[in-house]
Amino acid sequence: MNKVRPTGITADRNERVLKITWNDGHESAYPFAGLRAECPCAECRGGHENMGAPPNQFIIRDTPNEGVTIENIEAVGSYAITIQWSDGHWAGIYTWEFLRQACPCPECLPDS
């Protein structure tokens, strides 16, 4: 089984979205504020015991996309990125699996 990996990552500061193209051909666009709201770190998740929970795609899609912006993105090995946010937060490690599951496009959203 092939693992899904990004082939391109762009932080579009004008549109305020993080765009990822995946090796399966899918394209994801994550609003900055929604991605920040779903930060997977222990502090934001309320402790280490909550860190394995899947991302909430509706929070990513529906959080008003204002306020915070991406200052910097760094690779974490070959499995994730970490994002430095304009509010000073930087602790979240966004794995490829987390990001692919977090895609808020209509094709990826669960039936509501």
C-alpha positions, 0 to 999 in steps of 0.5 A: 500500500502506498502512503499518501505524501504531499508533492507540493505545499504552498502557503498562500498569504493572499488567500490565507490558505495552505495548499497541498497537492498529494501524490494521489492527485488530490488537492487540499486547501486549508484556511489558516485560521481553521488549521490553527484552530485544529492544532494537534499539539498537546496544549491545544488538544487538552493533554497528551491523551487527546492527541490521537483524535482525528481532525475536525474537518468542519472546524477547519472549514468553518472557522472564520479565516481571519487573524492568524497567519503563517509565519514559517513552515518547517519539515519534521523529518519526512512525515510532517510539518510544523507551522509557526503561527503569527500568534507565536504558537509553534508546537503543533506537528501536522503529520501527512496523515493528519493533514490528509484526514483534515482536508475540508473539501466537499469530496472529503467531508463526511456526510453530515 
